[in-house]
């Protein structure tokens, strides 16, 4: 039976109207935050994943995240809390300083009605860049947390059927959501069902292990996060967020190579970086020793004050397209 809201009349007292307001008129929707946390480890781009300790998707790997503590925190606070808990920074003596070095931005909103078998769950995803994060610690709903190279992950959506939705799982449907009005279908109660979506398990032809499939629609969220990261370091100085305060140009080049998954010409990259006003600034110091071949010591740089890179540092493939 539908619950009617109090009528709105001219000159009506707002407090009286709110006192009569009944939130049961609308189907409950839960809000979560999920974090695409990227860092460089052993020269390659890694993402933080947690192994789910319980259903749904028990035993599957997923992005770190959790439910918004309604009435207690905002979305940005929830994302920072989840990131601190899963990375092991929560409660550490230098947690505040370490978190201040992490770039955290909102990535998008994902709200397909069948993305979670428990109920209609809307996820606000965040993208984080960080240098040298520690080995992670599993949170309350995770059995294990670990850094995984992004090249080892299956970024395709899972296949199968979702009993809750009564149809094929389509993590590409209902993508980054816009405003939508209530519908008769949305007003129907949601019955939680065990998920039956199956990950892709084909073994690669070259003998490598099968790529890791992710729970929910996290493959799509991660793919969107990687696209954002790859594009953003073209026109903003955010590549420096992967590095400590002092860094060398070769270390900065390693960030671009890892994020873009492309080898760059050292000399051309060095010239382009120094030609962008405000991108990097010399610290006036050098490394303690030369490179692997014992050459001259490299100069140290730090992030400059530029907010945008002009000219932009385009990916080699993008340069070819523009030409």
ChimeraX commands (.cxc) that place a marker at each C-alpha (Angstrom):
marker #1 position 0.00,0.00,0.00 radius 0.5
marker #1 position 1.43,3.36,-1.02 radius 0.5
marker #1 position 2.17,5.85,1.73 radius 0.5
marker #1 position 0.87,9.33,0.95 radius 0.5
marker #1 position 2.88,12.40,1.82 radius 0.5
marker #1 position 1.26,15.41,3.47 radius 0.5
marker #1 position -0.13,17.84,0.88 radius 0.5
marker #1 position 1.75,21.05,0.20 radius 0.5
marker #1 position -0.34,24.19,0.56 radius 0.5
marker #1 position 0.52,27.86,0.23 radius 0.5
marker #1 position 1.94,29.32,3.43 radius 0.5
marker #1 position 2.39,25.88,5.00 radius 0.5
marker #1 position 4.87,25.73,7.89 radius 0.5
marker #1 position 7.89,23.67,6.80 radius 0.5
marker #1 position 8.49,22.16,10.24 radius 0.5
marker #1 position 4.91,20.92,10.42 radius 0.5
marker #1 position 5.20,19.42,6.93 radius 0.5
marker #1 position 8.48,17.66,7.79 radius 0.5
marker #1 position 6.97,16.29,11.00 radius 0.5
marker #1 position 4.25,14.61,8.91 radius 0.5
marker #1 position 6.66,13.45,6.19 radius 0.5
marker #1 position 6.98,9.65,5.90 radius 0.5
marker #1 position 10.16,8.35,4.18 radius 0.5
marker #1 position 8.47,4.95,3.72 radius 0.5
marker #1 position 6.80,6.42,0.63 radius 0.5
marker #1 position 9.98,5.62,-1.28 radius 0.5
marker #1 position 11.81,2.33,-1.68 radius 0.5
marker #1 position 14.99,2.29,0.43 radius 0.5
marker #1 position 18.24,2.70,-1.48 radius 0.5
marker #1 position 21.63,2.09,0.11 radius 0.5
marker #1 position 24.69,4.20,-0.67 radius 0.5
marker #1 position 28.24,2.86,-0.73 radius 0.5
marker #1 position 31.64,4.23,-1.65 radius 0.5
marker #1 position 34.18,2.20,-3.65 radius 0.5
marker #1 position 37.78,3.28,-4.13 radius 0.5
marker #1 position 40.05,2.66,-7.12 radius 0.5
marker #1 position 43.38,3.07,-5.29 radius 0.5
marker #1 position 46.35,3.07,-7.66 radius 0.5
marker #1 position 50.04,3.01,-6.81 radius 0.5
marker #1 position 53.33,1.93,-8.34 radius 0.5
marker #1 position 54.96,-1.22,-7.01 radius 0.5
marker #1 position 58.01,-2.84,-8.58 radius 0.5
marker #1 position 57.70,-0.50,-11.55 radius 0.5
marker #1 position 54.15,-1.46,-12.53 radius 0.5
marker #1 position 50.72,-0.02,-11.86 radius 0.5
marker #1 position 48.88,-1.80,-9.03 radius 0.5
marker #1 position 45.36,-1.49,-7.66 radius 0.5
marker #1 position 44.20,-2.34,-4.15 radius 0.5
marker #1 position 41.71,-5.23,-3.95 radius 0.5
marker #1 position 40.03,-7.04,-1.08 radius 0.5
marker #1 position 38.85,-10.64,-1.02 radius 0.5
marker #1 position 35.28,-10.72,0.23 radius 0.5
marker #1 position 34.90,-12.76,3.42 radius 0.5
marker #1 position 31.14,-13.27,3.12 radius 0.5
marker #1 position 28.29,-13.15,0.62 radius 0.5
marker #1 position 27.48,-11.76,-1.81 radius 0.5
marker #1 position 30.41,-12.76,-4.04 radius 0.5
marker #1 position 32.11,-14.57,-1.17 radius 0.5
marker #1 position 35.71,-15.34,-2.06 radius 0.5
marker #1 position 35.78,-12.91,-5.00 radius 0.5
marker #1 position 38.10,-9.95,-5.28 radius 0.5
marker #1 position 36.56,-6.48,-5.14 radius 0.5
marker #1 position 37.49,-2.84,-4.83 radius 0.5
marker #1 position 37.74,-1.63,-1.23 radius 0.5
marker #1 position 34.62,0.15,-0.07 radius 0.5
marker #1 position 31.71,0.10,2.28 radius 0.5
marker #1 position 28.37,1.58,3.19 radius 0.5
marker #1 position 27.99,5.26,3.92 radius 0.5
marker #1 position 27.39,5.91,7.61 radius 0.5
marker #1 position 24.20,7.87,7.09 radius 0.5
marker #1 position 23.90,10.96,9.23 radius 0.5
marker #1 position 27.51,10.66,10.42 radius 0.5
marker #1 position 29.75,11.34,7.43 radius 0.5
marker #1 position 29.81,12.71,3.92 radius 0.5
marker #1 position 30.90,10.86,0.81 radius 0.5
marker #1 position 34.45,12.24,0.79 radius 0.5
marker #1 position 34.88,11.32,4.47 radius 0.5
marker #1 position 33.60,7.79,3.83 radius 0.5
marker #1 position 36.01,7.29,0.93 radius 0.5
marker #1 position 38.96,8.55,2.98 radius 0.5
marker #1 position 37.95,6.30,5.89 radius 0.5
marker #1 position 37.71,3.20,3.71 radius 0.5
marker #1 position 41.04,3.97,2.07 radius 0.5
marker #1 position 42.74,4.46,5.44 radius 0.5
marker #1 position 41.30,1.25,6.85 radius 0.5
marker #1 position 42.17,-0.96,3.88 radius 0.5
marker #1 position 45.67,0.43,3.35 radius 0.5
marker #1 position 46.65,-0.07,6.98 radius 0.5
marker #1 position 47.06,3.67,7.57 radius 0.5
marker #1 position 44.10,3.83,9.95 radius 0.5
marker #1 position 45.36,4.32,13.48 radius 0.5
marker #1 position 49.04,4.57,12.50 radius 0.5
marker #1 position 51.18,7.33,13.99 radius 0.5
marker #1 position 51.73,9.04,10.64 radius 0.5
marker #1 position 48.26,8.33,9.22 radius 0.5
marker #1 position 47.31,11.99,8.77 radius 0.5
marker #1 position 50.58,12.84,7.00 radius 0.5
marker #1 position 50.36,9.75,4.80 radius 0.5
marker #1 position 46.75,10.43,3.83 radius 0.5
marker #1 position 47.59,14.04,2.98 radius 0.5
marker #1 position 49.92,12.76,0.25 radius 0.5
marker #1 position 47.11,10.79,-1.40 radius 0.5
marker #1 position 45.17,12.42,-4.21 radius 0.5
marker #1 position 41.50,11.43,-3.86 radius 0.5
marker #1 position 38.81,12.52,-6.31 radius 0.5
marker #1 position 35.29,11.43,-7.15 radius 0.5
marker #1 position 35.17,9.20,-10.22 radius 0.5
marker #1 position 31.48,8.56,-10.89 radius 0.5
marker #1 position 28.17,7.18,-9.64 radius 0.5
marker #1 position 26.98,3.65,-10.44 radius 0.5
marker #1 position 23.38,2.72,-9.76 radius 0.5
marker #1 position 22.09,-0.03,-12.03 radius 0.5
marker #1 position 19.20,-1.68,-10.12 radius 0.5
marker #1 position 20.70,-5.18,-10.43 radius 0.5
marker #1 position 24.31,-4.35,-9.56 radius 0.5
marker #1 position 23.95,-5.77,-6.03 radius 0.5
marker #1 position 21.75,-8.79,-5.22 radius 0.5
marker #1 position 20.92,-7.55,-1.70 radius 0.5
marker #1 position 18.98,-4.43,-2.65 radius 0.5
marker #1 position 19.27,-1.37,-4.84 radius 0.5
marker #1 position 22.72,-0.06,-3.94 radius 0.5
marker #1 position 24.13,3.12,-5.44 radius 0.5
marker #1 position 27.91,3.34,-5.35 radius 0.5
marker #1 position 29.88,6.57,-5.52 radius 0.5
marker #1 position 33.32,5.61,-6.79 radius 0.5
marker #1 position 36.55,7.44,-6.02 radius 0.5
marker #1 position 39.96,7.44,-7.66 radius 0.5
marker #1 position 43.10,7.63,-5.52 radius 0.5
marker #1 position 46.74,8.14,-6.56 radius 0.5
marker #1 position 49.36,7.45,-3.93 radius 0.5
marker #1 position 53.11,6.87,-3.60 radius 0.5
marker #1 position 54.53,3.79,-1.88 radius 0.5
marker #1 position 51.48,2.75,0.12 radius 0.5
marker #1 position 52.14,0.00,2.69 radius 0.5
marker #1 position 50.95,-3.58,2.49 radius 0.5
marker #1 position 47.19,-3.43,3.03 radius 0.5
marker #1 position 45.10,-4.76,5.91 radius 0.5
marker #1 position 41.74,-6.43,5.43 radius 0.5
marker #1 position 38.72,-4.53,6.73 radius 0.5
marker #1 position 35.64,-5.82,8.50 radius 0.5
marker #1 position 34.04,-7.49,5.46 radius 0.5
marker #1 position 37.24,-8.71,3.80 radius 0.5
marker #1 position 39.27,-11.88,4.29 radius 0.5
marker #1 position 42.39,-10.59,2.56 radius 0.5
marker #1 position 43.60,-7.34,1.03 radius 0.5
marker #1 position 46.41,-7.11,-1.51 radius 0.5
marker #1 position 47.91,-5.01,-4.27 radius 0.5
marker #1 position 47.39,-6.52,-7.72 radius 0.5
marker #1 position 48.97,-5.45,-11.03 radius 0.5
marker #1 position 46.21,-4.11,-13.24 radius 0.5
marker #1 position 47.48,-6.27,-16.10 radius 0.5
marker #1 position 46.46,-9.37,-14.11 radius 0.5
marker #1 position 42.79,-8.38,-13.91 radius 0.5
marker #1 position 39.83,-9.19,-16.14 radius 0.5
marker #1 position 38.12,-5.89,-16.90 radius 0.5
marker #1 position 35.17,-7.49,-18.68 radius 0.5
marker #1 position 31.79,-7.66,-16.88 radius 0.5
marker #1 position 30.81,-11.02,-15.34 radius 0.5
marker #1 position 28.49,-13.28,-17.33 radius 0.5
marker #1 position 25.37,-15.05,-16.11 radius 0.5
marker #1 position 21.99,-14.06,-14.74 radius 0.5
marker #1 position 20.98,-12.07,-11.74 radius 0.5
marker #1 position 17.90,-13.53,-10.00 radius 0.5
marker #1 position 17.21,-10.18,-8.41 radius 0.5
marker #1 position 16.83,-8.54,-11.79 radius 0.5
marker #1 position 15.44,-11.56,-13.62 radius 0.5
marker #1 position 17.73,-11.03,-16.59 radius 0.5
marker #1 position 21.29,-10.97,-17.81 radius 0.5
marker #1 position 23.85,-9.18,-15.70 radius 0.5
marker #1 position 24.70,-5.99,-17.56 radius 0.5
marker #1 position 27.27,-3.93,-15.73 radius 0.5
marker #1 position 27.47,-1.58,-18.71 radius 0.5
marker #1 position 23.80,-0.66,-18.31 radius 0.5
marker #1 position 22.88,2.11,-15.88 radius 0.5
marker #1 position 26.43,3.42,-15.96 radius 0.5
marker #1 position 27.33,6.79,-14.56 radius 0.5
marker #1 position 23.87,7.83,-13.50 radius 0.5
marker #1 position 21.95,11.01,-14.07 radius 0.5
marker #1 position 18.74,12.11,-12.36 radius 0.5
marker #1 position 15.85,9.72,-12.71 radius 0.5
marker #1 position 12.31,9.94,-11.48 radius 0.5
marker #1 position 10.52,7.22,-9.49 radius 0.5
marker #1 position 8.77,4.52,-11.48 radius 0.5
marker #1 position 6.22,1.86,-10.68 radius 0.5
marker #1 position 8.87,-0.82,-11.17 radius 0.5
marker #1 position 11.33,0.94,-8.87 radius 0.5
marker #1 position 8.70,1.16,-6.16 radius 0.5
marker #1 position 8.42,-2.61,-5.91 radius 0.5
marker #1 position 10.21,-4.18,-2.91 radius 0.5
marker #1 position 13.59,-5.74,-3.66 radius 0.5
marker #1 position 14.11,-9.33,-2.56 radius 0.5
marker #1 position 17.72,-10.30,-1.89 radius 0.5
marker #1 position 18.83,-13.33,-3.86 radius 0.5
marker #1 position 22.12,-15.20,-4.09 radius 0.5
marker #1 position 24.06,-14.06,-7.13 radius 0.5
marker #1 position 24.75,-16.50,-9.93 radius 0.5
marker #1 position 26.95,-14.36,-12.15 radius 0.5
marker #1 position 30.01,-16.29,-13.21 radius 0.5
marker #1 position 33.44,-14.77,-13.91 radius 0.5
marker #1 position 35.30,-15.38,-17.14 radius 0.5
marker #1 position 37.66,-18.29,-16.55 radius 0.5
marker #1 position 39.24,-19.00,-19.95 radius 0.5
marker #1 position 42.96,-19.73,-19.68 radius 0.5
marker #1 position 45.14,-17.53,-21.91 radius 0.5
marker #1 position 46.77,-19.29,-24.85 radius 0.5
marker #1 position 50.29,-18.35,-23.71 radius 0.5
marker #1 position 50.09,-20.37,-20.49 radius 0.5
marker #1 position 49.66,-17.42,-18.14 radius 0.5
marker #1 position 47.16,-17.78,-15.28 radius 0.5
marker #1 position 43.59,-16.70,-15.98 radius 0.5
marker #1 position 42.98,-13.01,-15.23 radius 0.5
marker #1 position 41.27,-12.23,-11.95 radius 0.5
marker #1 position 37.55,-11.44,-12.23 radius 0.5
marker #1 position 36.05,-8.82,-9.93 radius 0.5
marker #1 position 32.79,-8.84,-7.97 radius 0.5
marker #1 position 29.74,-6.68,-8.68 radius 0.5
marker #1 position 30.39,-4.15,-11.46 radius 0.5
marker #1 position 33.85,-3.37,-10.13 radius 0.5
marker #1 position 35.50,-4.35,-13.42 radius 0.5
marker #1 position 33.72,-1.46,-15.08 radius 0.5
marker #1 position 34.50,0.94,-12.23 radius 0.5
marker #1 position 38.18,-0.01,-12.41 radius 0.5
marker #1 position 38.22,0.38,-16.20 radius 0.5
marker #1 position 36.69,3.84,-15.84 radius 0.5
marker #1 position 39.28,4.71,-13.19 radius 0.5
marker #1 position 42.15,3.63,-15.41 radius 0.5
marker #1 position 40.75,5.65,-18.31 radius 0.5
marker #1 position 40.49,8.70,-16.04 radius 0.5
marker #1 position 44.05,8.27,-14.75 radius 0.5
marker #1 position 45.52,7.79,-18.23 radius 0.5
marker #1 position 43.76,10.87,-19.55 radius 0.5
marker #1 position 44.34,13.08,-16.54 radius 0.5
marker #1 position 48.12,12.78,-16.46 radius 0.5
marker #1 position 48.16,14.11,-20.02 radius 0.5
marker #1 position 46.87,17.54,-19.05 radius 0.5
marker #1 position 47.43,17.78,-15.27 radius 0.5
marker #1 position 50.46,17.29,-13.00 radius 0.5
marker #1 position 48.82,14.42,-11.11 radius 0.5
marker #1 position 51.52,11.96,-12.18 radius 0.5
marker #1 position 53.60,13.53,-9.41 radius 0.5
marker #1 position 51.04,12.20,-6.89 radius 0.5
marker #1 position 52.53,8.73,-7.47 radius 0.5
marker #1 position 55.94,9.97,-6.29 radius 0.5
marker #1 position 57.50,11.18,-3.08 radius 0.5
marker #1 position 58.30,14.87,-2.63 radius 0.5
marker #1 position 61.69,14.64,-4.36 radius 0.5
marker #1 position 61.97,12.68,-7.59 radius 0.5
marker #1 position 64.02,12.45,-10.75 radius 0.5
marker #1 position 62.81,12.83,-14.33 radius 0.5
marker #1 position 63.42,9.09,-14.98 radius 0.5
marker #1 position 61.20,8.28,-11.97 radius 0.5
marker #1 position 58.49,10.54,-13.36 radius 0.5
marker #1 position 58.85,8.86,-16.75 radius 0.5
marker #1 position 58.37,5.48,-15.05 radius 0.5
marker #1 position 54.99,6.70,-13.78 radius 0.5
marker #1 position 53.84,7.67,-17.26 radius 0.5
marker #1 position 55.10,4.38,-18.71 radius 0.5
marker #1 position 53.28,2.35,-16.04 radius 0.5
marker #1 position 49.97,4.23,-16.27 radius 0.5
marker #1 position 49.97,4.41,-20.07 radius 0.5
marker #1 position 51.54,0.96,-20.48 radius 0.5
marker #1 position 53.84,2.39,-23.13 radius 0.5
marker #1 position 57.61,2.85,-23.37 radius 0.5
marker #1 position 58.70,6.47,-23.80 radius 0.5
marker #1 position 61.87,7.90,-25.30 radius 0.5
marker #1 position 63.94,9.14,-22.33 radius 0.5
marker #1 position 65.38,12.19,-24.07 radius 0.5
marker #1 position 62.11,13.33,-25.62 radius 0.5
marker #1 position 60.26,12.89,-22.33 radius 0.5
marker #1 position 62.89,14.85,-20.40 radius 0.5
marker #1 position 62.70,17.70,-22.91 radius 0.5
marker #1 position 58.88,17.79,-22.89 radius 0.5
marker #1 position 58.63,17.81,-19.09 radius 0.5
marker #1 position 61.06,20.71,-18.69 radius 0.5
marker #1 position 59.28,22.67,-21.45 radius 0.5
marker #1 position 55.98,22.76,-19.52 radius 0.5
marker #1 position 55.90,25.84,-17.25 radius 0.5
marker #1 position 55.23,25.02,-13.60 radius 0.5
marker #1 position 55.13,21.24,-14.05 radius 0.5
marker #1 position 58.26,20.47,-12.02 radius 0.5
marker #1 position 60.80,22.57,-10.15 radius 0.5
marker #1 position 64.40,21.77,-9.37 radius 0.5
marker #1 position 65.14,21.21,-5.67 radius 0.5
marker #1 position 68.79,22.12,-6.18 radius 0.5
marker #1 position 69.87,18.66,-5.02 radius 0.5
marker #1 position 70.97,15.49,-6.75 radius 0.5
marker #1 position 70.68,11.79,-6.08 radius 0.5
marker #1 position 73.33,10.23,-3.85 radius 0.5
marker #1 position 74.73,8.19,-6.72 radius 0.5
marker #1 position 74.39,7.82,-10.47 radius 0.5
marker #1 position 72.19,5.39,-12.35 radius 0.5
marker #1 position 72.59,1.66,-12.79 radius 0.5
marker #1 position 75.61,2.18,-15.06 radius 0.5
marker #1 position 77.34,4.56,-12.66 radius 0.5
marker #1 position 76.72,7.74,-14.64 radius 0.5
marker #1 position 76.43,11.26,-13.24 radius 0.5
marker #1 position 74.07,11.85,-10.36 radius 0.5
marker #1 position 70.54,12.82,-11.42 radius 0.5
marker #1 position 68.90,16.09,-10.46 radius 0.5
marker #1 position 66.00,16.02,-8.04 radius 0.5
marker #1 position 62.73,17.78,-8.78 radius 0.5
marker #1 position 59.46,18.40,-6.97 radius 0.5
marker #1 position 55.96,19.20,-8.19 radius 0.5
marker #1 position 55.52,22.75,-9.42 radius 0.5
marker #1 position 52.54,25.05,-8.98 radius 0.5
marker #1 position 50.87,24.40,-12.35 radius 0.5
marker #1 position 47.29,23.16,-12.19 radius 0.5
marker #1 position 47.17,22.27,-15.89 radius 0.5
marker #1 position 49.94,21.26,-18.27 radius 0.5
marker #1 position 50.33,23.50,-21.30 radius 0.5
marker #1 position 51.39,22.12,-23.63 radius 0.5
marker #1 position 49.90,18.79,-22.60 radius 0.5
marker #1 position 51.95,15.59,-22.51 radius 0.5
marker #1 position 50.03,13.44,-24.96 radius 0.5
marker #1 position 50.35,9.67,-25.13 radius 0.5
marker #1 position 52.32,8.60,-28.21 radius 0.5
marker #1 position 49.22,6.90,-29.64 radius 0.5
marker #1 position 47.19,10.08,-29.06 radius 0.5
marker #1 position 49.85,12.18,-30.76 radius 0.5
marker #1 position 49.57,9.94,-33.81 radius 0.5
marker #1 position 45.77,10.37,-33.83 radius 0.5
marker #1 position 46.01,14.16,-33.61 radius 0.5
marker #1 position 48.57,14.32,-36.39 radius 0.5
marker link #1:1,2 radius 0.2
marker link #1:2,3 radius 0.2
marker link #1:3,4 radius 0.2
marker link #1:4,5 radius 0.2
marker link #1:5,6 radius 0.2
marker link #1:6,7 radius 0.2
marker link #1:7,8 radius 0.2
marker link #1:8,9 radius 0.2
marker link #1:9,10 radius 0.2
marker link #1:10,11 radius 0.2
marker link #1:11,12 radius 0.2
marker link #1:12,13 radius 0.2
marker link #1:13,14 radius 0.2
marker link #1:14,15 radius 0.2
marker link #1:15,16 radius 0.2
marker link #1:16,17 radius 0.2
marker link #1:17,18 radius 0.2
marker link #1:18,19 radius 0.2
marker link #1:19,20 radius 0.2
marker link #1:20,21 radius 0.2
marker link #1:21,22 radius 0.2
marker link #1:22,23 radius 0.2
marker link #1:23,24 radius 0.2
marker link #1:24,25 radius 0.2
marker link #1:25,26 radius 0.2
marker link #1:26,27 radius 0.2
marker link #1:27,28 radius 0.2
marker link #1:28,29 radius 0.2
marker link #1:29,30 radius 0.2
marker link #1:30,31 radius 0.2
marker link #1:31,32 radius 0.2
marker link #1:32,33 radius 0.2
marker link #1:33,34 radius 0.2
marker link #1:34,35 radius 0.2
marker link #1:35,36 radius 0.2
marker link #1:36,37 radius 0.2
marker link #1:37,38 radius 0.2
marker link #1:38,39 radius 0.2
marker link #1:39,40 radius 0.2
marker link #1:40,41 radius 0.2
marker link #1:41,42 radius 0.2
marker link #1:42,43 radius 0.2
marker link #1:43,44 radius 0.2
marker link #1:44,45 radius 0.2
marker link #1:45,46 radius 0.2
marker link #1:46,47 radius 0.2
marker link #1:47,48 radius 0.2
marker link #1:48,49 radius 0.2
marker link #1:49,50 radius 0.2
marker link #1:50,51 radius 0.2
marker link #1:51,52 radius 0.2
marker link #1:52,53 radius 0.2
marker link #1:53,54 radius 0.2
marker link #1:54,55 radius 0.2
marker link #1:55,56 radius 0.2
marker link #1:56,57 radius 0.2
marker link #1:57,58 radius 0.2
marker link #1:58,59 radius 0.2
marker link #1:59,60 radius 0.2
marker link #1:60,61 radius 0.2
marker link #1:61,62 radius 0.2
marker link #1:62,63 radius 0.2
marker link #1:63,64 radius 0.2
marker link #1:64,65 radius 0.2
marker link #1:65,66 radius 0.2
marker link #1:66,67 radius 0.2
marker link #1:67,68 radius 0.2
marker link #1:68,69 radius 0.2
marker link #1:69,70 radius 0.2
marker link #1:70,71 radius 0.2
marker link #1:71,72 radius 0.2
marker link #1:72,73 radius 0.2
marker link #1:73,74 radius 0.2
marker link #1:74,75 radius 0.2
marker link #1:75,76 radius 0.2
marker link #1:76,77 radius 0.2
marker link #1:77,78 radius 0.2
marker link #1:78,79 radius 0.2
marker link #1:79,80 radius 0.2
marker link #1:80,81 radius 0.2
marker link #1:81,82 radius 0.2
marker link #1:82,83 radius 0.2
marker link #1:83,84 radius 0.2
marker link #1:84,85 radius 0.2
marker link #1:85,86 radius 0.2
marker link #1:86,87 radius 0.2
marker link #1:87,88 radius 0.2
marker link #1:88,89 radius 0.2
marker link #1:89,90 radius 0.2
marker link #1:90,91 radius 0.2
marker link #1:91,92 radius 0.2
marker link #1:92,93 radius 0.2
marker link #1:93,94 radius 0.2
marker link #1:94,95 radius 0.2
marker link #1:95,96 radius 0.2
marker link #1:96,97 radius 0.2
marker link #1:97,98 radius 0.2
marker link #1:98,99 radius 0.2
marker link #1:99,100 radius 0.2
marker link #1:100,101 radius 0.2
marker link #1:101,102 radius 0.2
marker link #1:102,103 radius 0.2
marker link #1:103,104 radius 0.2
marker link #1:104,105 radius 0.2
marker link #1:105,106 radius 0.2
marker link #1:106,107 radius 0.2
marker link #1:107,108 radius 0.2
marker link #1:108,109 radius 0.2
marker link #1:109,110 radius 0.2
marker link #1:110,111 radius 0.2
marker link #1:111,112 radius 0.2
marker link #1:112,113 radius 0.2
marker link #1:113,114 radius 0.2
marker link #1:114,115 radius 0.2
marker link #1:115,116 radius 0.2
marker link #1:116,117 radius 0.2
marker link #1:117,118 radius 0.2
marker link #1:118,119 radius 0.2
marker link #1:119,120 radius 0.2
marker link #1:120,121 radius 0.2
marker link #1:121,122 radius 0.2
marker link #1:122,123 radius 0.2
marker link #1:123,124 radius 0.2
marker link #1:124,125 radius 0.2
marker link #1:125,126 radius 0.2
marker link #1:126,127 radius 0.2
marker link #1:127,128 radius 0.2
marker link #1:128,129 radius 0.2
marker link #1:129,130 radius 0.2
marker link #1:130,131 radius 0.2
marker link #1:131,132 radius 0.2
marker link #1:132,133 radius 0.2
marker link #1:133,134 radius 0.2
marker link #1:134,135 radius 0.2
marker link #1:135,136 radius 0.2
marker link #1:136,137 radius 0.2
marker link #1:137,138 radius 0.2
marker link #1:138,139 radius 0.2
marker link #1:139,140 radius 0.2
marker link #1:140,141 radius 0.2
marker link #1:141,142 radius 0.2
marker link #1:142,143 radius 0.2
marker link #1:143,144 radius 0.2
marker link #1:144,145 radius 0.2
marker link #1:145,146 radius 0.2
marker link #1:146,147 radius 0.2
marker link #1:147,148 radius 0.2
marker link #1:148,149 radius 0.2
marker link #1:149,150 radius 0.2
marker link #1:150,151 radius 0.2
marker link #1:151,152 radius 0.2
marker link #1:152,153 radius 0.2
marker link #1:153,154 radius 0.2
marker link #1:154,155 radius 0.2
marker link #1:155,156 radius 0.2
marker link #1:156,157 radius 0.2
marker link #1:157,158 radius 0.2
marker link #1:158,159 radius 0.2
marker link #1:159,160 radius 0.2
marker link #1:160,161 radius 0.2
marker link #1:161,162 radius 0.2
marker link #1:162,163 radius 0.2
marker link #1:163,164 radius 0.2
marker link #1:164,165 radius 0.2
marker link #1:165,166 radius 0.2
marker link #1:166,167 radius 0.2
marker link #1:167,168 radius 0.2
marker link #1:168,169 radius 0.2
marker link #1:169,170 radius 0.2
marker link #1:170,171 radius 0.2
marker link #1:171,172 radius 0.2
marker link #1:172,173 radius 0.2
marker link #1:173,174 radius 0.2
marker link #1:174,175 radius 0.2
marker link #1:175,176 radius 0.2
marker link #1:176,177 radius 0.2
marker link #1:177,178 radius 0.2
marker link #1:178,179 radius 0.2
marker link #1:179,180 radius 0.2
marker link #1:180,181 radius 0.2
marker link #1:181,182 radius 0.2
marker link #1:182,183 radius 0.2
marker link #1:183,184 radius 0.2
marker link #1:184,185 radius 0.2
marker link #1:185,186 radius 0.2
marker link #1:186,187 radius 0.2
marker link #1:187,188 radius 0.2
marker link #1:188,189 radius 0.2
marker link #1:189,190 radius 0.2
marker link #1:190,191 radius 0.2
marker link #1:191,192 radius 0.2
marker link #1:192,193 radius 0.2
marker link #1:193,194 radius 0.2
marker link #1:194,195 radius 0.2
marker link #1:195,196 radius 0.2
marker link #1:196,197 radius 0.2
marker link #1:197,198 radius 0.2
marker link #1:198,199 radius 0.2
marker link #1:199,200 radius 0.2
marker link #1:200,201 radius 0.2
marker link #1:201,202 radius 0.2
marker link #1:202,203 radius 0.2
marker link #1:203,204 radius 0.2
marker link #1:204,205 radius 0.2
marker link #1:205,206 radius 0.2
marker link #1:206,207 radius 0.2
marker link #1:207,208 radius 0.2
marker link #1:208,209 radius 0.2
marker link #1:209,210 radius 0.2
marker link #1:210,211 radius 0.2
marker link #1:211,212 radius 0.2
marker link #1:212,213 radius 0.2
marker link #1:213,214 radius 0.2
marker link #1:214,215 radius 0.2
marker link #1:215,216 radius 0.2
marker link #1:216,217 radius 0.2
marker link #1:217,218 radius 0.2
marker link #1:218,219 radius 0.2
marker link #1:219,220 radius 0.2
marker link #1:220,221 radius 0.2
marker link #1:221,222 radius 0.2
marker link #1:222,223 radius 0.2
marker link #1:223,224 radius 0.2
marker link #1:224,225 radius 0.2
marker link #1:225,226 radius 0.2
marker link #1:226,227 radius 0.2
marker link #1:227,228 radius 0.2
marker link #1:228,229 radius 0.2
marker link #1:229,230 radius 0.2
marker link #1:230,231 radius 0.2
marker link #1:231,232 radius 0.2
marker link #1:232,233 radius 0.2
marker link #1:233,234 radius 0.2
marker link #1:234,235 radius 0.2
marker link #1:235,236 radius 0.2
marker link #1:236,237 radius 0.2
marker link #1:237,238 radius 0.2
marker link #1:238,239 radius 0.2
marker link #1:239,240 radius 0.2
marker link #1:240,241 radius 0.2
marker link #1:241,242 radius 0.2
marker link #1:242,243 radius 0.2
marker link #1:243,244 radius 0.2
marker link #1:244,245 radius 0.2
marker link #1:245,246 radius 0.2
marker link #1:246,247 radius 0.2
marker link #1:247,248 radius 0.2
marker link #1:248,249 radius 0.2
marker link #1:249,250 radius 0.2
marker link #1:250,251 radius 0.2
marker link #1:251,252 radius 0.2
marker link #1:252,253 radius 0.2
marker link #1:253,254 radius 0.2
marker link #1:254,255 radius 0.2
marker link #1:255,256 radius 0.2
marker link #1:256,257 radius 0.2
marker link #1:257,258 radius 0.2
marker link #1:258,259 radius 0.2
marker link #1:259,260 radius 0.2
marker link #1:260,261 radius 0.2
marker link #1:261,262 radius 0.2
marker link #1:262,263 radius 0.2
marker link #1:263,264 radius 0.2
marker link #1:264,265 radius 0.2
marker link #1:265,266 radius 0.2
marker link #1:266,267 radius 0.2
marker link #1:267,268 radius 0.2
marker link #1:268,269 radius 0.2
marker link #1:269,270 radius 0.2
marker link #1:270,271 radius 0.2
marker link #1:271,272 radius 0.2
marker link #1:272,273 radius 0.2
marker link #1:273,274 radius 0.2
marker link #1:274,275 radius 0.2
marker link #1:275,276 radius 0.2
marker link #1:276,277 radius 0.2
marker link #1:277,278 radius 0.2
marker link #1:278,279 radius 0.2
marker link #1:279,280 radius 0.2
marker link #1:280,281 radius 0.2
marker link #1:281,282 radius 0.2
marker link #1:282,283 radius 0.2
marker link #1:283,284 radius 0.2
marker link #1:284,285 radius 0.2
marker link #1:285,286 radius 0.2
marker link #1:286,287 radius 0.2
marker link #1:287,288 radius 0.2
marker link #1:288,289 radius 0.2
marker link #1:289,290 radius 0.2
marker link #1:290,291 radius 0.2
marker link #1:291,292 radius 0.2
marker link #1:292,293 radius 0.2
marker link #1:293,294 radius 0.2
marker link #1:294,295 radius 0.2
marker link #1:295,296 radius 0.2
marker link #1:296,297 radius 0.2
marker link #1:297,298 radius 0.2
marker link #1:298,299 radius 0.2
marker link #1:299,300 radius 0.2
marker link #1:300,301 radius 0.2
marker link #1:301,302 radius 0.2
marker link #1:302,303 radius 0.2
marker link #1:303,304 radius 0.2
marker link #1:304,305 radius 0.2
marker link #1:305,306 radius 0.2
marker link #1:306,307 radius 0.2
marker link #1:307,308 radius 0.2
marker link #1:308,309 radius 0.2
marker link #1:309,310 radius 0.2
marker link #1:310,311 radius 0.2
marker link #1:311,312 radius 0.2
marker link #1:312,313 radius 0.2
marker link #1:313,314 radius 0.2
marker link #1:314,315 radius 0.2
marker link #1:315,316 radius 0.2
marker link #1:316,317 radius 0.2
marker link #1:317,318 radius 0.2
marker link #1:318,319 radius 0.2
marker link #1:319,320 radius 0.2
marker link #1:320,321 radius 0.2
marker link #1:321,322 radius 0.2
marker link #1:322,323 radius 0.2
view
